Amino acid sequence: MEFEVISRYTRKQAIKDGVLIPIHDNRLKYPAVITDNLSAEVVDKTALVTQFIITVRSQESDGQYLRFQHEEQTIWAYVGPDDDLRPCLTFGFPSDF
């Protein structure tokens, strides 16, 4: 069964619109973005990435999402493809996904 695509909102468009904000950290293997909602709440992005790395090393994920705590809030890290099907990371609140 085939479906007609009505519209498509790409990662590149979301970055251009400010819905996703690139974060740059040499410790990350893949390109990463943070949702605008999370960015408004988290001032120190380096601390967020540090907590993510600590969690990755100490916990198994359940699929493509990894849950971790930062500043007493639950954050999700999603590993998935970008618009060109290359691996990338997206950090956000559960409600952002």
C-alpha positions as a LaTeX table, in Angstrom:
\begin{tabular}{lrrr}
\hline
Residue & $x$ (\AA) & $y$ (\AA) & $z$ (\AA) \\
\hline
Met1 & 0.00 & 0.00 & 0.00 \\
Glu2 & 1.35 & 3.42 & $-0.93$ \\
Phe3 & 0.49 & 6.70 & 0.72 \\
Glu4 & 0.55 & 10.17 & $-0.73$ \\
Val5 & 2.88 & 12.52 & 1.13 \\
Ile6 & 0.86 & 15.61 & 2.00 \\
Ser7 & 3.71 & 17.58 & 3.54 \\
Arg8 & 7.19 & 17.02 & 4.88 \\
Tyr9 & 9.01 & 18.99 & 7.57 \\
Thr10 & 12.71 & 18.28 & 7.35 \\
Arg11 & 15.35 & 18.56 & 10.03 \\
Lys12 & 17.01 & 21.32 & 7.99 \\
Gln13 & 13.75 & 23.28 & 7.94 \\
Ala14 & 13.32 & 22.82 & 11.70 \\
Ile15 & 16.84 & 24.17 & 12.27 \\
Lys16 & 16.17 & 27.12 & 9.95 \\
Asp17 & 12.89 & 27.83 & 11.80 \\
Gly18 & 14.60 & 27.67 & 15.20 \\
Val19 & 12.60 & 24.63 & 16.38 \\
Leu20 & 15.85 & 22.66 & 16.55 \\
Ile21 & 19.07 & 24.37 & 17.61 \\
Pro22 & 22.47 & 22.88 & 16.72 \\
Ile23 & 24.83 & 22.24 & 19.61 \\
His24 & 28.51 & 21.70 & 19.04 \\
Asp25 & 30.54 & 19.52 & 21.37 \\
Asn26 & 33.65 & 17.63 & 20.26 \\
Arg27 & 32.83 & 14.78 & 22.64 \\
Leu28 & 29.80 & 13.81 & 20.55 \\
Lys29 & 30.34 & 11.38 & 17.70 \\
Tyr30 & 27.35 & 12.63 & 15.69 \\
Pro31 & 25.83 & 16.03 & 14.90 \\
Ala32 & 23.41 & 17.10 & 17.60 \\
Val33 & 20.51 & 19.47 & 18.10 \\
Ile34 & 18.45 & 20.53 & 21.08 \\
Thr35 & 14.76 & 21.35 & 20.88 \\
Asp36 & 13.78 & 24.97 & 21.35 \\
Asn37 & 11.74 & 24.04 & 24.46 \\
Leu38 & 14.71 & 22.39 & 26.12 \\
Ser39 & 17.06 & 25.16 & 25.04 \\
Ala40 & 14.82 & 27.70 & 26.79 \\
Glu41 & 15.16 & 25.74 & 30.05 \\
Val42 & 18.81 & 24.63 & 29.95 \\
Val43 & 21.42 & 27.36 & 30.15 \\
Asp44 & 24.53 & 25.17 & 30.31 \\
Lys45 & 24.50 & 22.95 & 27.19 \\
Thr46 & 27.96 & 21.57 & 28.08 \\
Ala47 & 26.60 & 20.21 & 31.36 \\
Leu48 & 23.70 & 18.64 & 29.47 \\
Val49 & 26.09 & 16.83 & 27.12 \\
Thr50 & 28.26 & 15.77 & 30.08 \\
Gln51 & 25.25 & 14.23 & 31.82 \\
Phe52 & 24.27 & 12.49 & 28.59 \\
Ile53 & 27.76 & 10.98 & 28.25 \\
Ile54 & 27.75 & 9.80 & 31.87 \\
Thr55 & 24.34 & 8.19 & 31.33 \\
Val56 & 25.37 & 6.52 & 28.06 \\
Arg57 & 28.30 & 4.88 & 29.81 \\
Ser58 & 26.22 & 3.62 & 32.72 \\
Gln59 & 22.82 & 2.68 & 31.32 \\
Glu60 & 21.27 & 0.77 & 28.47 \\
Ser61 & 18.75 & 2.51 & 26.27 \\
Asp62 & 15.39 & 1.10 & 25.30 \\
Gly63 & 15.59 & 1.48 & 21.54 \\
Gln64 & 16.33 & 4.81 & 19.91 \\
Tyr65 & 15.64 & 6.88 & 23.04 \\
Leu66 & 17.84 & 7.28 & 26.10 \\
Arg67 & 16.25 & 8.88 & 29.15 \\
Phe68 & 18.41 & 10.79 & 31.61 \\
Gln69 & 18.05 & 13.41 & 34.33 \\
His70 & 19.47 & 16.90 & 34.03 \\
Glu71 & 18.68 & 19.76 & 36.41 \\
Glu72 & 15.94 & 17.57 & 37.96 \\
Gln73 & 14.15 & 17.17 & 34.63 \\
Thr74 & 13.74 & 14.12 & 32.43 \\
Ile75 & 15.48 & 14.54 & 29.09 \\
Trp76 & 15.33 & 12.26 & 26.09 \\
Ala77 & 18.19 & 11.77 & 23.68 \\
Tyr78 & 16.97 & 10.39 & 20.36 \\
Val79 & 19.36 & 8.74 & 17.93 \\
Gly80 & 18.02 & 8.69 & 14.42 \\
Pro81 & 18.68 & 9.66 & 10.85 \\
Asp82 & 19.01 & 13.20 & 9.58 \\
Asp83 & 17.52 & 14.31 & 6.26 \\
Asp84 & 20.34 & 12.51 & 4.42 \\
Leu85 & 19.91 & 9.33 & 6.51 \\
Arg86 & 23.12 & 9.90 & 8.51 \\
Pro87 & 23.10 & 9.32 & 12.29 \\
Cys88 & 22.34 & 12.33 & 14.48 \\
Leu89 & 21.26 & 13.15 & 18.03 \\
Thr90 & 18.28 & 15.15 & 19.21 \\
Phe91 & 17.93 & 16.24 & 22.83 \\
Gly92 & 14.54 & 17.31 & 24.15 \\
Phe93 & 11.80 & 16.90 & 26.70 \\
Pro94 & 9.61 & 13.80 & 26.25 \\
Ser95 & 6.76 & 16.08 & 25.15 \\
Asp96 & 8.93 & 17.41 & 22.30 \\
Phe97 & 8.87 & 14.06 & 20.53 \\
\hline
\end{tabular}
